[in-house]
Amino acid sequence: MQSWLVLVGTIVVFTLAGVGIFAIYPQKYTAEAQHTVEPISVLSSGSSFNTVNMETERVVATSTSVLSRASEDLDGTSVEALRANTTIEVPRNSQVLVFQVTANSAQLAADRANALATAYGEERTDNARAVVERTTEELGNSITQLQALLDSQAEGSSERAATQLQLQALLDQQALIIATPFYSGTLVTPADPPQKSNRPSILVFVAAGMFLGILLGAIVALIVSRVRNGPGSAYKRSKAEGDGAAGDPGDVDERDERRGDDVEVDEDDTLIEPHDDELALRPMRARTVDRKRR
């Protein structure tokens, strides 16, 4: 019976502990924002980037430059906090980045996710603009050199004609890069404050508490049962029962009466043992003398 009480008590304690852990378990909220990734610009005549390396963009999305830009828009949020609580996912066969940001409040999580997605788009746009401007500048330098070479060549010569063709190709390429707009992508799905937190249901905590209670309670109950029924406990119980029986005066008197029934005394102070077939007589005095001699 005691083992069952231990088992039930352990289950109840662990179940209540599960409820208590649920009450103090910190609530976290995760907001999600989606940003498309588009080819940024035409970099050379007759060719364009029609696809984007999404693994590269995934790394760029959590780079220090993007996180620093987002941290500036979020007062009191450090770059390390954003990096530790941000996850970037890329759906299969898509050119979309999914920003998942976790925070202590629903509104803060949504604000951080939107700030990160916006910072990524701005950073990517600035990088594309820098690439285009640098390419345009390099083409301008090449055009200036060819123009000087063209001016030094004689009219009607084959060299001047070849230089004129090269110069015209560079001018066309420069005009194409400058005139072609680039579109880095957009925030197609802004993050909304999540309605539910990431904390598991109370049933999960209760079930976990009951499971641990059953497991540990069974072990403790088994130990209690073994200790209770062990050799040491059995010896103590038997000793206690023996001491109780020895301390009862009535039992002692009964044992003395039974002994008196078995022994008879003759008139000459000799003991008669009725169970001896020969009824041997043992004088008490002779026994006493013999004992003294020994």
Protein Blocks (a to p, Z undefined) as FASTA:
>chain_A
ZZmmmmmmmmmmmmmmmmmmmmmpccddddddddddddfbdfbghiacfbdcfklmmmmm
mgmklmmmmmmmmghiafklmmmmcccdddehiabdcdddddfbfklmmmmmmmmmmmmm
mmmmmmmmmmmmmmmmmmmmmmmmmmmmmmmpcehiaklmmmmmmmmmmmmmmmmmmmpc
cdfbdcfbccdddfbdfbdcfklmmmmmmmmmmmmmmmmmmmmmmmmmmmklmmmmmmmm
mmmmmmpmklmmmmmmmmmmmpccdfkopacdfkbmnlpacdfklmmmmmmmZZ
